[in-house]
């Protein structure tokens, strides 16, 4: 009888532990819009390991950083540039020792896939290639993809010529959608964005030295109390995690 009671107590404790584990809430991740497919794949892989599947909110890095600064609860932040992560770090909102560079990307010019396949323009002929067509970009004043795009066009000496025809989108995926629907003749997006949508095709690849390095930093936010957040952050930075991003065209530096 004593043995049976001990076994019953052990089973009850194990069941309570399992139930408690299952009650752990999923971490909330704020991620740059260009990470949609890759981050969802990473969240699925993490869930297959027996963890709660992270909840991911995608938007422009600028919008997400402002949400965090305004007090919105979240566990992890992944920006498409260093500047917005720097902003949160200066505000004391990043957990010390958790910031790291996750992946990199490339910048490209796209057109609707149904347009004629002209030869890729030279840097000198890029302004002529753009012609009078609207150019869709993420907002170059605040959104990382737009900042990179403006820097690249400035380096080529054509920003002032092109700027009046720029259609400013709230994030890089919104710019991609404008081109995919034919609402804009051209768009500047990341190479991974172009790869995700068969309705567009790449017509020009900007040189890596024409803009600041495209780097995605990740960090746990100081206000995070979710025990799953740090484990998921480490998974994303691991070889297994980074291999997922490579499959979607990102660069591991």
C-alpha positions in Angstrom: 0.0 0.0 0.0 2.8 2.3 0.9 4.5 1.6 -2.5 1.3 2.3 -4.3 0.8 5.6 -2.5 4.4 6.7 -3.4 3.7 5.8 -7.1 0.5 7.7 -7.1 2.1 10.7 -5.7 4.9 10.5 -8.2 2.5 10.2 -11.1 0.5 13.2 -9.7 3.6 15.3 -9.5 4.7 14.3 -13.0 1.2 15.2 -14.3 1.3 18.5 -12.6 4.7 19.3 -14.0 3.5 18.4 -17.6 0.4 20.5 -17.1 2.4 23.4 -15.9 4.8 23.1 -18.8 1.8 23.1 -21.2 0.5 26.3 -19.6 3.6 28.3 -20.4 2.4 31.1 -22.7 3.9 31.4 -26.2 6.5 34.2 -26.5 5.6 37.2 -28.5 8.1 38.1 -31.2 8.1 41.5 -33.1 9.8 40.9 -36.4 10.6 42.9 -39.6 8.0 42.4 -42.3 10.6 40.9 -44.7 11.0 37.9 -42.3 7.5 36.5 -42.7 8.1 33.1 -44.4 11.4 32.4 -42.6 10.2 33.3 -39.1 7.0 31.3 -39.5 9.1 28.3 -40.6 11.4 28.8 -37.6 8.4 29.0 -35.2 7.1 25.8 -36.7 10.4 24.1 -36.2 10.6 25.3 -32.5 7.1 24.0 -31.9 8.0 20.6 -33.3 10.6 20.4 -30.5 7.8 20.5 -27.9 7.7 24.2 -27.2 4.7 26.6 -27.5 4.7 28.1 -31.0 5.8 31.7 -30.8 3.3 34.4 -31.7 4.9 36.6 -34.4 3.8 40.1 -35.3 5.2 41.5 -38.6 5.5 45.1 -39.5 8.1 47.7 -40.4 10.9 47.8 -37.9 10.2 51.4 -37.3 6.6 50.7 -36.3 7.5 47.8 -34.1 10.3 49.8 -32.3 7.8 52.6 -31.6 5.4 50.1 -30.2 8.0 48.8 -27.8 9.0 52.3 -26.8 5.4 53.1 -26.1 5.2 50.2 -23.7 3.7 47.4 -25.8 4.5 44.0 -24.2 6.7 41.7 -26.2 9.6 39.3 -25.7 11.8 39.4 -28.7 12.5 42.1 -31.3 14.1 41.5 -34.7 14.9 44.6 -36.7 15.9 45.0 -40.4 18.6 47.5 -39.4 20.8 48.4 -36.5 19.3 51.9 -36.1 16.0 50.9 -34.6 17.7 48.3 -32.3 20.1 51.1 -31.3 17.1 53.3 -30.4 15.6 50.7 -28.1 19.0 50.0 -26.5 19.5 53.7 -25.8 16.1 53.7 -24.1 17.2 50.8 -21.8 14.6 48.5 -23.3 17.0 45.7 -24.5 18.0 43.0 -22.1 21.8 43.3 -21.6 23.9 40.6 -23.4 21.1 39.4 -25.6 21.7 41.5 -28.8 23.2 39.7 -31.7 23.2 39.8 -35.5 20.9 37.2 -36.9 21.2 37.3 -40.8 21.8 39.6 -43.7 20.1 40.4 -47.0 20.5 42.0 -50.4 18.8 44.9 -52.1 17.2 44.5 -55.6 15.0 46.4 -58.1 11.9 44.5 -59.3 9.2 44.8 -62.0 5.9 43.1 -62.5 6.7 39.6 -63.9 4.4 40.1 -66.9 6.4 43.0 -68.3 8.9 42.5 -71.1 12.2 41.0 -70.1 14.6 43.8 -70.9 18.4 43.4 -70.3 19.5 44.3 -66.8 20.4 48.0 -66.9 23.9 49.3 -66.1 24.2 51.7 -63.1 24.5 54.6 -65.5 21.3 53.5 -67.3 19.2 52.9 -64.2 17.6 56.3 -64.2 16.6 55.9 -67.9 15.2 52.4 -67.1 13.0 53.8 -64.4 11.6 56.3 -66.9 8.4 57.9 -65.7 7.0 54.9 -63.9 6.2 55.1 -60.2 8.8 53.5 -58.0 7.5 51.7 -54.9 9.7 51.8 -51.8 9.3 51.4 -48.1 9.2 54.9 -46.5 12.8 56.1 -47.0 12.6 58.4 -43.9 11.9 55.7 -41.4 11.7 52.1 -42.7 15.0 50.2 -43.1 14.4 49.0 -46.7 13.6 52.5 -47.8 16.7 53.9 -46.1 18.9 51.3 -47.9 17.2 52.1 -51.2 17.6 55.8 -50.8 21.3 55.3 -49.9 21.8 53.1 -53.0 20.2 55.6 -55.4 22.1 58.5 -53.8 25.3 56.6 -54.3 24.4 56.2 -57.9 23.7 59.9 -58.2 20.0 59.5 -59.2 18.0 60.0 -56.0 17.0 63.6 -56.7 15.9 62.5 -60.2 13.9 59.6 -59.0 12.5 60.9 -55.7 9.5 62.7 -57.2 8.2 59.4 -58.6 8.6 57.4 -55.3 5.5 55.8 -53.9 6.1 55.5 -50.2 4.8 52.3 -48.6 4.4 51.5 -44.9 6.8 48.5 -45.1 8.8 46.6 -47.7 6.0 44.0 -48.2 3.6 46.7 -49.0 6.0 48.0 -51.6 6.4 44.5 -53.1 2.6 44.2 -53.3 2.3 47.5 -55.3 4.6 46.1 -57.9 3.0 42.6 -57.9 -0.4 44.2 -58.6 1.0 46.5 -61.3 0.3 49.6 -59.4 4.0 50.6 -59.6 6.3 49.9 -62.5 9.3 49.3 -60.3 10.0 48.6 -56.7 13.1 48.4 -54.4 12.8 45.4 -52.0 15.0 42.8 -50.4 16.1 39.8 -52.5 14.2 37.5 -50.2 11.0 39.5 -50.8 11.4 39.2 -54.6 12.0 35.5 -54.1 8.7 35.1 -52.1 6.4 36.5 -54.9 6.3 35.0 -58.4 4.3 38.1 -59.6 7.6 40.1 -59.7 11.0 39.6 -61.2 14.4 41.0 -60.4 15.8 43.4 -63.0 18.7 45.0 -61.1 20.9 44.0 -58.1 22.3 46.8 -56.1 26.0 46.5 -55.2 26.6 45.7 -51.5 28.8 48.7 -51.1 26.1 51.1 -52.4 24.3 51.1 -49.1 25.0 50.3 -45.4 25.2 46.5 -44.7 21.7 45.0 -44.5 21.8 43.3 -41.1 19.0 41.9 -38.9 19.8 42.2 -35.2 17.8 40.3 -32.6 17.4 40.9 -28.9 15.3 39.9 -26.0 13.4 42.9 -24.6 14.1 43.9 -21.0 10.4 43.7 -20.0 10.1 40.0 -21.1 9.2 37.5 -18.4 8.4 34.6 -20.6 10.8 31.6 -19.9 10.5 30.5 -23.5 11.8 33.7 -25.0 15.5 33.2 -24.4 15.4 29.6 -25.6 13.8 30.7 -28.9 16.3 33.5 -29.3 19.1 31.0 -28.9 17.5 28.6 -31.3 17.2 31.2 -34.0 20.9 32.0 -33.6 22.0 28.3 -33.6 23.2 26.5 -36.7 19.8 24.8 -37.0 17.9 28.1 -36.8 20.1 29.9 -39.2 19.8 27.1 -41.7 16.1 27.9 -41.9 16.9 31.5 -42.9 19.4 30.3 -45.5 16.7 28.2 -47.2 14.7 31.4 -47.7 17.6 33.3 -49.3 19.0 35.2 -46.3 22.8 35.6 -45.8 24.5 34.2 -42.7 27.6 36.3 -42.0 
